C-alpha cells in the first residue's frame, strides 16, 4: 500500500500535525517505509507463538501490606499552601 501526498495531508490534519509543503515528500517516504515494515512483520508466522506479558521471567517480591502511619490529617494539611474543608485547596485549572 503506497501513500500519496493527499493521504499525508489527511493524516497530518487528523493527527493535528503541521507538515510544511517542502517536508511533504519526505513525510510520504517515511510513511511508506513504516507501512513496508508493517507488511514485513505481517509475513512472520506467529501461530504457535505464545503472547508475552514481559520479556523478563522474573516475579516481583511481595511485601506485607501493613499500615505504618495514618490518622494524621491535621499534620498533613499543615504542609498545604491552602486548605479548605479538610482538603488541599488548589487553583482552578479547567475553565
BAKEFI-285656 format. One record per residue (C-alpha): residue number from 1; x, y, z. Coordinates in nm, 3 decimals. Layout:
REM BAKEFI-285656
[site NUM [X Y Z]]
...
//
This chain:
REM BAKEFI-285656
[site 1 [0.000 0.000 0.000]]
[site 2 [0.157 0.327 -0.110]]
[site 3 [0.065 0.662 0.040]]
[site 4 [0.026 0.974 -0.173]]
[site 5 [0.058 1.341 -0.078]]
[site 6 [-0.316 1.381 -0.018]]
[site 7 [-0.315 1.095 0.231]]
[site 8 [-0.018 1.251 0.410]]
[site 9 [-0.209 1.579 0.436]]
[site 10 [-0.518 1.399 0.567]]
[site 11 [-0.321 1.202 0.829]]
[site 12 [-0.140 1.519 0.934]]
[site 13 [-0.472 1.700 0.972]]
[site 14 [-0.628 1.418 1.173]]
[site 15 [-0.316 1.399 1.392]]
[site 16 [-0.312 1.777 1.442]]
[site 17 [0.037 1.790 1.290]]
[site 18 [0.166 2.071 1.075]]
[site 19 [0.357 1.935 0.775]]
[site 20 [0.517 2.204 0.560]]
[site 21 [0.489 2.169 0.182]]
[site 22 [0.866 2.122 0.148]]
[site 23 [0.855 1.835 0.402]]
[site 24 [0.559 1.661 0.237]]
[site 25 [0.766 1.434 0.015]]
[site 26 [0.998 1.326 0.298]]
[site 27 [0.699 1.255 0.522]]
[site 28 [0.537 1.049 0.247]]
[site 29 [0.856 0.842 0.215]]
[site 30 [0.867 0.787 0.592]]
[site 31 [0.504 0.674 0.596]]
[site 32 [0.573 0.432 0.311]]
[site 33 [0.878 0.292 0.494]]
[site 34 [0.665 0.236 0.805]]
[site 35 [0.393 0.060 0.604]]
[site 36 [0.651 -0.160 0.430]]
[site 37 [0.794 -0.257 0.767]]
[site 38 [0.446 -0.344 0.894]]
[site 39 [0.388 -0.560 0.585]]
[site 40 [0.715 -0.742 0.659]]
[site 41 [0.602 -0.803 1.017]]
[site 42 [0.269 -0.938 0.893]]
[site 43 [0.457 -1.205 0.694]]
[site 44 [0.601 -1.356 1.013]]
[site 45 [0.417 -1.670 1.119]]
[site 46 [0.312 -1.627 1.482]]
[site 47 [0.054 -1.906 1.503]]
[site 48 [0.249 -2.117 1.753]]
[site 49 [0.392 -1.824 1.950]]
[site 50 [0.256 -1.765 2.297]]
[site 51 [0.192 -1.397 2.382]]
[site 52 [0.441 -1.234 2.618]]
[site 53 [0.343 -1.042 2.926]]
[site 54 [0.702 -0.937 2.983]]
[site 55 [1.039 -1.015 2.831]]
[site 56 [1.170 -1.091 3.180]]
[site 57 [1.067 -1.409 3.354]]
[site 58 [1.109 -1.257 3.698]]
[site 59 [0.839 -1.207 3.953]]
[site 60 [0.841 -0.915 4.191]]
[site 61 [0.900 -0.974 4.558]]
[site 62 [0.587 -0.909 4.760]]
[site 63 [0.594 -0.731 5.093]]
[site 64 [0.345 -0.729 5.372]]
[site 65 [0.078 -0.466 5.321]]
[site 66 [0.069 -0.300 5.660]]
[site 67 [-0.034 0.046 5.771]]
[site 68 [0.272 0.229 5.902]]
[site 69 [0.124 0.575 5.956]]
[site 70 [-0.217 0.723 5.947]]
[site 71 [-0.477 0.936 6.110]]
[site 72 [-0.256 1.245 6.082]]
[site 73 [-0.481 1.463 5.866]]
[site 74 [-0.405 1.783 6.056]]
[site 75 [-0.028 1.732 6.030]]
[site 76 [-0.052 1.667 5.656]]
[site 77 [-0.271 1.971 5.594]]
[site 78 [-0.013 2.191 5.769]]
[site 79 [0.209 2.129 5.462]]
[site 80 [-0.058 2.258 5.224]]
[site 81 [-0.024 2.612 5.088]]
[site 82 [-0.403 2.640 5.122]]
[site 83 [-0.669 2.413 5.270]]
[site 84 [-1.047 2.422 5.272]]
[site 85 [-1.290 2.184 5.442]]
[site 86 [-1.006 1.950 5.546]]
[site 87 [-0.877 1.915 5.185]]
[site 88 [-0.588 2.062 4.988]]
[site 89 [-0.705 2.371 4.801]]
[site 90 [-0.557 2.415 4.454]]
[site 91 [-0.610 2.673 4.179]]
[site 92 [-0.879 2.600 3.924]]
[site 93 [-0.722 2.463 3.603]]
[site 94 [-1.034 2.396 3.397]]
[site 95 [-1.229 2.687 3.254]]
//
